[in-house]
Each structure stands twice: as structure tokens, then as C-alpha cells.
Amino acid sequence: MKREAIRRLSLKGKLTVLSAGAIFITYFVFTFLQYHMVKQWLLKEEEKTMEQTVAEIETYYAEKRNVSWEAIRRSRAFLEKLNERYQLIRVTDEKGNVIVSVSNGAAVSLSPSEMPDKRKMDEHFINNERFLLLRQPLHIGQLHGTIEIARRLARFQQVTNTLFLIMTAIGFLAMAASALAGRFVAQSFVRPLQTLAKTMADIKNNGLKRRIDVPPTRDEISELMVMFNGMMDEIERSFAMQRQFVEDASHELRTPLAILQGHLSLLQRWGKHNPEILEESLEAAVKEAERLKRLVLELLDLSRAEAITVPDEIVPMDAAAAVGQVVKNFRVLHPDFQFLIDQPEKPLARMAMAKHHFEQLLFILLDNAVKYSQRMKQIVVSLREEGPFVIVSIRDYGIGIPKEELKNVFLRFYRVDKARSREQGGAGLGLSIAKEIIDKYGGQIVIKSEVGQGTTVELAIPKAKQERGA
């Protein structure tokens, strides 16, 4: 039942109970130890007082000359003066016979006992009252006996009882204070979480614009809020990119579809009876269908690039061999272009990238270089090592890219020269795909370009783990 009741408590209630419990238990343990330490200290003080009294009696008798039992009996006045409240002092001979006895509020009857070998301090209950009994051997010349002090612990008991009552009263106050402190701690902890929950509800009902106001404190809760705001920024940015992507894709699809629809409508109305119009419309329809096919394939490539998961262990790849094979294929596809490979004589370090992804990168970049290099048909592929990376550089001497456009070239569907790109079949997805792939492998892609002079694209691909120490 208790566990079930605790489970039903809110987080705030649980924190209140736990905090209050922890504070009260800490106080209780501290108070308990303090009480017993004070109690022991007071008891030690009582014992010390009794020992000092015995020492004074011994000194008094030792200073006397020709001490006899009669002289000791006549020392009653000294003993009464020395005695304290709730205390009995007596001196006995070696057989236990009482020589002298004085009492000050300690009416107690001590049974005769033999002389002890050494000082003894014991605690006794006599007539339901607590006493400390000190027995000290007495040796003065030929006299041998015992000094006995019985001290009723009434004052000690009174002080400790008062202390216990005070600490108990403070304990109840501490319990109430612990509950208030626990509630405050719980409220301080839960308030930011309530704010977080309220913000989440607002986001659910009113959209992604809402953010949490992060308090100036730099604790774990505020860090959680900062992370939440950052996560929401990323989600909002992702939704915006997705929305933009859908709009751009719709725009790209709309143009060829509109052209197809226009030519098909033309044929349907009267063009099918005119061979010239029929040929022209069919040619345009095939061309736009090819463009649609390329666009769909590029969208598929982009989706695959975004879904790439890089394994922990990547089979190292020879960059020079892969570049040689891809360039060989491009020489066959574009015999009017001159493809040059510039690489050092020393074998390059192997790269940490899947071969088919590297070949896809080369295909995208070489294809772009071919499309935009109609003036000087020469493309140079360079390879080198630089720190922990293998650098693959593709240089063309084409139309170039304006400086103000360079920051946008990795955006989806972005084309520097839209008319020329459309003529050449580009949808503006190639560099986006390349950026996705290179980022997945922890590499970098940098573009340097000058209008009318050409473009250089550099890929920095991490070396394989086995090659980094070489």
C-alpha cells in the first residue's frame, strides 16, 4: 500500500518527500550524536569532579603528621566543607568499617566492602536512583583503608532530560522546516520542467516558433532547456528545408509536365494530322520525359545520400586507382575532352570511404565540369596528401561561378545559370548530393571559382585509420 501510494505521487510530491526526509534524517542523526556526545561529556565531568575530590582528600591526609584513625574521624569538618550537593564521602578501614562519613543530599546506604587494589569507578542504581561510586585505596603510613564517594546523578539527569526535551521540541520544528525546505527544493526543481512541458504543449498546439526562456543559472536543467531550444531550431530548420524542398521539387517537376501537357494537347487538337508538328511534339515529349527521369533519379540519389550510415570499420580504398577508372570511363563518354591526372610518384595513403560513394562523388563533379566547360575542354584531376586527409581536386576551365553565388551552390535545386542548366539537363541536386556524402564521412568539400576562368572543387577525405600514423 505504501509503495502504491508513493507511486501515485506526482514528481513534485516525491521530491518533497525525499528532500524533507533527507533533511530530517540528517538533522536527526546529527542531533542524536550531539545529544550522546554532550551526555558523555557531562558524565565525564561528574567523574572528573569526584576524582579531584579524592585527590584533595588524599593530599589533606598525607600532609598530616602522625595520622591515626581518630585523626581521620576528626576530619569531618574538612570533608563536609569539601563535599558537594548530592554526594556522600566516607572513609573505611581495610576491613570495611566506616571511620567517617558525610552526606550532602545523598541519603544512601553503602554496604561494607573490602579495600580495592586500585581506583574503581562504577555506576549503580540504589533505591531506583542512579549513582556514580568511586572507591580509592588509602595508604598513609601504617594505615590502610578506602576513600569512597557516592554521587547521586540527579543534576546530571536533570540536565540531560532538559536537553532531550529541548532537542525533541527542536526536532518537531525541524520536521516542519524540513517539509517546507523539501517543498521549496521540489518546486525549484519542478518549475523548469513545468515550463518545459508547457512550452511543448504550446508547440504542439501553435507550431514550432515557441521557445523556452532559459534562466541565467547554468545548471543541468538550464542546459536541458538550451538543448531543447537547439533541437527545436534544428527541427524548425528541417521542416523549413523540407517545405522548400517540396516547393522546389514541385517547381522542377511542373515545368517538364507543363511542356508535356502542352505538346500532347497540341497533338490531340490537330497536330496528329501534321507530320511536322507530330515529329516536333514527340521529340519534345521524349526530351522532357528524359528530364523527368533524370530528376527523379537525382532525387532518389539525394535521399540515399541522406540515409547513408558509415560503418565503424571501413575497408580502406586506393584513391588513385578509383580516379583512374572513373576518368577512363569519362574519356569514353566525352572523347572531345582532355582529362589529365596529376598525382605524386609516391603512393598515396588509402582513404576511409566506400568505393562506390567515392566514385559517385567523382561522377557528379566531373559531370558538372564537362557541362560547364564548353570553351576550353580540358579537365585536371589532382591528388595529394595534406595532414589527415587525401585531397582530390577537380579543375575545369569553364564559365566559372560568381563569388556571390558560391555560398548557395550546395543548396538543393540551386543553379547559377538556370537557363543553361536546364538546357544541359541539370536539376541543381548534384552538389547537394556530394555535400551529403562527404559530410557523412567527416570530410570537406571546398569550391573556388572565378567567372570566365573556371572552377576548382577540392574534396578532403579522411585517411584510413591504418594510414594516419604513417
VEXDRENMAR-761885 format. One record per residue (C-alpha): y, x, z. Coordinates in steps of 0.5 Angstrom, whole numbers, plus 500, padded with zeros to 3 digits. Layout:
YXZ ...
***
This chain:
500500500 505506502 503509495 504503491 511502495 513509493 511508486 515502485 522505488 527507483 528514482 535514486 530511492 525516491 530522491 534518497 527518501 525525499 532528500 533524507 526526509 527534507 534534511 531530517 525534518 529541517 533538523 527536527 524543526 530547528 531542534 524543536 524550536 531550539 529546545 523550547 527557546 532554551 527551555 523558556 530562557 531557563 525558566 525566565 532566568 529562574 523567574 529573574 532570580 526570584 525577582 532579584 531575591 524579592 527586591 533584595 528583601 524589600 531593600 533590606 527591610 526598607 533600610 531598617 528604622 522602626 521596622 516591626 513584625 518582631 524585627 522581621 521575625 529576627 531577620 531569619 539569618 539574613 533570609 537564610 543567607 539570601 536563600 538558594 537551593 530548592 527555594 522557600 522564602 516566607 513573610 506573612 502579614 496582611 491576614 496571611 499569618 506567617 511571620 518568618 519562613 526559611 527553606 533550603 531543600 524546598 519542603 513545601 506547605 503553602 496554604 495561607 492567602 490574602 495579600 495580593 494587590 500587585 506582584 504575581 508569578 504563578 506555576 504550581 504542582 505541589 506534591 507532584 513537583 513543579 514549583 514557581 510561586 512569586 507573591 509580592 506585596 510588602 508595605 513598610 510604614 504601618 506594616 502591610 504583608 506579603 513576601 512569598 518565594 516558592 522555588 522548586 524547579 528541580 534543577 530546571 527540570 534536570 537541565 531540560 531533561 538532560 537537554 532533551 536526551 542529548 537532542 534526542 540522541 543527536 536526532 538519531 545521529 542526524 537521522 543516520 546522517 540525513 540518510 547518508 546525505 540523502 543517498 549522496 545527493 541522490 547519487 550525485 543527481 542520478 549518476 549523470 542520468 545513468 551516464 546519459 542512459 548508458 550513452 543512449 544504449 551505446 548509441 542504440 547498439 553501436 551507432 551515432 558516434 558515441 557522445 557524453 563526456 560533459 562534466 565541468 559543472 555548469 548546472 542543469 544536468 550538464 546543460 542537458 548533456 550539452 543539448 543531448 550531444 548537440 542533438 546527436 550531432 544534428 541527427 548524425 549530420 542529418 543522417 549523413 546528409 540523407 545518406 549523401 542525398 540518396 547517393 547523389 540522387 541514385 547517381 543522378 538517376 543512374 545516368 539517364 537510366 543507363 542511357 535509356 537502357 543502352 538505347 533500348 538494348 540497341 533497338 532490341 538487338 538490331 536498331 529497330 530495323 535501321 530507321 536512322 538508329 531508331 530515330 536517334 535512339 528514340 530521340 535520346 530516350 525521350 530526352 533522358 525521360 524528360 530529364 528524369 521527369 525534371 529530376 523527380 519534380 525537383 526532388 518533389 519541390 525540395 521535399 515540399 520546401 523542407 516541409 514548409 510550415 510558416 503560419 503565425 500570420 502571413 498575408 503581406 505581399 507586394 514584391 514589385 507586382 509579383 516580380 513584374 508578373 514573373 518577369 513578364 512570363 519569362 519574357 514570353 518564354 525567352 524572347 531573345 533575353 532582355 529582362 530589366 526591372 530596377 525599382 524605386 519610385 516610392 512604393 516598397 514595403 510589403 513582404 512577409 512571404 507567401 506569394 507562391 513561394 516568392 514566385 518559386 524563388 524568382 523562377 529558380 533564380 531567373 531560370 539559372 540566370 537564363 541557363 548560364 547567360 549565353 554570352 550577354 543575354 541581359 538580366 536585371 532584377 532590382 528591388 530596394 529596402 534595407 532595414 527590416 528587409 526587402 532586398 530582391 537582386 537578380 543580376 546576370 552577365 553569364 559565365 560566373 562562379 569561381 570563388 572556391 565554388 561559392 560555398 558549395 552552391 547550396 549543396 544538393 546536386 552540386 553543379 559548378 560545370 557538371 557537363 554544361 549543367 547536364 546539357 541544360 537539364 540542371 540537377 543541382 537542386 534549384 539553389 538548395 530549394 531556394 535556400 530551404 524556402 528563404 530560411 523558413 521565412 527567416 530571410 537570407 540568400 547571398 551570392 556574389 559572382 566573378 568568373 566571366 563577369 556574371 553572378 548576382 543573387 540577393 534575397 533579403 526577405 523580412 518586411 510584413 509586421 505592419 510595415 516594419 515600424 514605417 
***
